[in-house]
Amino acid sequence: MKESLQSCKNLLHCKRDELRRLWIEGVEMKTVYASLDAVEQVKEVAEQIPALITSRNYLTATELVISSLAILDTELSDVDALQQVSYSSFFISFVFSFSLSKGLCFSCFLKPFSSFFSLF
């Protein structure tokens, strides 16, 4: 009877170790999946920005750039392979802010005064 209980105890101990290993693998897979999902979101943003800028949908483009940079700075900051993506996203945000300021300058200053100066 004692031997049977001891063998059951050993089997349960083995099962516990296997369950712990499987639980750790599950946590690792969830982390990898979350990272891959974040990479996919950043990739989609990079593809959407030029179309949004050409259609002059600046608010949506700004929100996407800010969310993309936030993802790169928080969730994906430890991934060294994404440094080039981070630099390109920063460049896209710089180009976007330049085109936005150029459009605002035209809308606020040049367009209203062009009708005024055409009178002279």
CYANA upper distance limits for C-alpha pairs under 8 A (distance plus 0.5 A):
  1 MET  CA      5 LEU  CA      6.83
  2 LYS  CA      6 GLN  CA      6.60
  3 GLU  CA      7 SER  CA      6.60
  4 SER  CA      8 CYS  CA      6.72
  5 LEU  CA      9 LYS  CA      6.62
  6 GLN  CA     10 ASN  CA      6.74
  7 SER  CA     11 LEU  CA      6.71
  8 CYS  CA     12 LEU  CA      6.64
  9 LYS  CA     13 HIS  CA      6.63
 10 ASN  CA     14 CYS  CA      6.77
 11 LEU  CA     15 LYS  CA      6.73
 12 LEU  CA     16 ARG  CA      6.59
 13 HIS  CA     17 ASP  CA      6.86
 14 CYS  CA     18 GLU  CA      6.78
 15 LYS  CA     19 LEU  CA      6.56
 16 ARG  CA     20 ARG  CA      6.62
 17 ASP  CA     21 ARG  CA      6.71
 18 GLU  CA     22 LEU  CA      6.65
 19 LEU  CA     23 TRP  CA      6.53
 20 ARG  CA     24 ILE  CA      6.72
 21 ARG  CA     25 GLU  CA      6.74
 22 LEU  CA     26 GLY  CA      6.66
 23 TRP  CA     27 VAL  CA      6.84
 24 ILE  CA     28 GLU  CA      6.72
 25 GLU  CA     29 MET  CA      6.62
 26 GLY  CA     30 LYS  CA      6.72
 27 VAL  CA     31 THR  CA      6.83
 28 GLU  CA     32 VAL  CA      6.73
 29 MET  CA     33 TYR  CA      6.50
 30 LYS  CA     34 ALA  CA      6.61
 31 THR  CA     35 SER  CA      6.74
 32 VAL  CA     36 LEU  CA      6.65
 33 TYR  CA     37 ASP  CA      6.56
 34 ALA  CA     38 ALA  CA      6.72
 35 SER  CA     39 VAL  CA      6.75
 35 SER  CA     75 GLU  CA      7.65
 35 SER  CA     76 LEU  CA      7.48
 36 LEU  CA     40 GLU  CA      6.67
 37 ASP  CA     41 GLN  CA      6.76
 38 ALA  CA     42 VAL  CA      6.84
 38 ALA  CA     71 ILE  CA      7.35
 38 ALA  CA     75 GLU  CA      7.95
 38 ALA  CA     76 LEU  CA      8.09
 39 VAL  CA     43 LYS  CA      6.68
 39 VAL  CA     76 LEU  CA      8.40
 40 GLU  CA     44 GLU  CA      6.68
 41 GLN  CA     45 VAL  CA      6.77
 41 GLN  CA     68 SER  CA      7.96
 42 VAL  CA     46 ALA  CA      6.84
 42 VAL  CA     68 SER  CA      5.90
 42 VAL  CA     71 ILE  CA      8.12
 42 VAL  CA     72 LEU  CA      8.39
 43 LYS  CA     47 GLU  CA      6.99
 44 GLU  CA     48 GLN  CA      6.71
 45 VAL  CA     49 ILE  CA      6.62
 45 VAL  CA     64 LEU  CA      6.66
 45 VAL  CA     65 VAL  CA      7.58
 45 VAL  CA     68 SER  CA      7.32
 46 ALA  CA     50 PRO  CA      8.36
 46 ALA  CA     89 SER  CA      7.76
 47 GLU  CA     51 ALA  CA      8.39
 48 GLN  CA     52 LEU  CA      6.78
 48 GLN  CA     61 ALA  CA      8.47
 49 ILE  CA     53 ILE  CA      6.64
 49 ILE  CA     61 ALA  CA      6.29
 49 ILE  CA     64 LEU  CA      8.26
 49 ILE  CA     65 VAL  CA      8.30
 50 PRO  CA     54 THR  CA      6.72
 51 ALA  CA     55 SER  CA      6.72
 52 LEU  CA     56 ARG  CA      6.55
 52 LEU  CA     57 ASN  CA      5.63
 52 LEU  CA     58 TYR  CA      7.31
 52 LEU  CA     60 THR  CA      7.92
 52 LEU  CA     61 ALA  CA      6.39
 53 ILE  CA     57 ASN  CA      6.48
 53 ILE  CA     58 TYR  CA      6.74
 53 ILE  CA     61 ALA  CA      7.38
 53 ILE  CA     96 PHE  CA      8.11
 57 ASN  CA     61 ALA  CA      6.90
 58 TYR  CA     62 THR  CA      6.43
 58 TYR  CA    100 LEU  CA      7.92
 59 LEU  CA     63 GLU  CA      6.76
 60 THR  CA     64 LEU  CA      6.66
 61 ALA  CA     65 VAL  CA      6.65
 62 THR  CA     66 ILE  CA      6.63
 63 GLU  CA     67 SER  CA      6.60
 64 LEU  CA     68 SER  CA      6.49
 65 VAL  CA     69 LEU  CA      6.63
 65 VAL  CA     89 SER  CA      8.11
 65 VAL  CA     93 SER  CA      6.84
 66 ILE  CA     70 ALA  CA      6.60
 67 SER  CA     71 ILE  CA      6.68
 68 SER  CA     72 LEU  CA      6.76
 68 SER  CA     89 SER  CA      8.15
 69 LEU  CA     73 ASP  CA      6.56
 69 LEU  CA     86 SER  CA      7.97
 69 LEU  CA     89 SER  CA      7.43
 69 LEU  CA     90 PHE  CA      7.93
 70 ALA  CA     74 THR  CA      6.56
 71 ILE  CA     75 GLU  CA      5.88
 71 ILE  CA     76 LEU  CA      6.84
 72 LEU  CA     76 LEU  CA      5.37
 72 LEU  CA     77 SER  CA      6.19
 72 LEU  CA     86 SER  CA      6.88
 73 ASP  CA     77 SER  CA      5.51
 76 LEU  CA     82 LEU  CA      8.07
 79 VAL  CA     83 GLN  CA      8.04
 82 LEU  CA     86 SER  CA      6.69
 83 GLN  CA     87 TYR  CA      6.72
 84 GLN  CA     88 SER  CA      6.65
 85 VAL  CA     89 SER  CA      6.53
 86 SER  CA     90 PHE  CA      6.67
 87 TYR  CA     91 PHE  CA      6.67
 88 SER  CA     92 ILE  CA      6.58
 89 SER  CA     93 SER  CA      6.65
 90 PHE  CA     94 PHE  CA      6.71
 91 PHE  CA     95 VAL  CA      6.67
 92 ILE  CA     96 PHE  CA      6.40
 93 SER  CA     97 SER  CA      6.51
 94 PHE  CA     98 PHE  CA      6.69
 95 VAL  CA     99 SER  CA      6.69
 96 PHE  CA    100 LEU  CA      6.51
 97 SER  CA    101 SER  CA      6.55
 98 PHE  CA    102 LYS  CA      6.61
 99 SER  CA    103 GLY  CA      6.62
100 LEU  CA    104 LEU  CA      6.63
101 SER  CA    105 CYS  CA      6.50
102 LYS  CA    106 PHE  CA      6.75
103 GLY  CA    107 SER  CA      6.59
104 LEU  CA    108 CYS  CA      6.31
105 CYS  CA    109 PHE  CA      6.10
105 CYS  CA    110 LEU  CA      7.35
106 PHE  CA    110 LEU  CA      5.32
106 PHE  CA    111 LYS  CA      6.35
107 SER  CA    111 LYS  CA      5.98
107 SER  CA    112 PRO  CA      7.83
108 CYS  CA    112 PRO  CA      7.24
109 PHE  CA    113 PHE  CA      6.76
110 LEU  CA    114 SER  CA      6.30
111 LYS  CA    115 SER  CA      7.58
112 PRO  CA    116 PHE  CA      7.51
113 PHE  CA    117 PHE  CA      6.60
114 SER  CA    118 SER  CA      6.56
115 SER  CA    119 LEU  CA      7.45
116 PHE  CA    120 PHE  CA      8.33
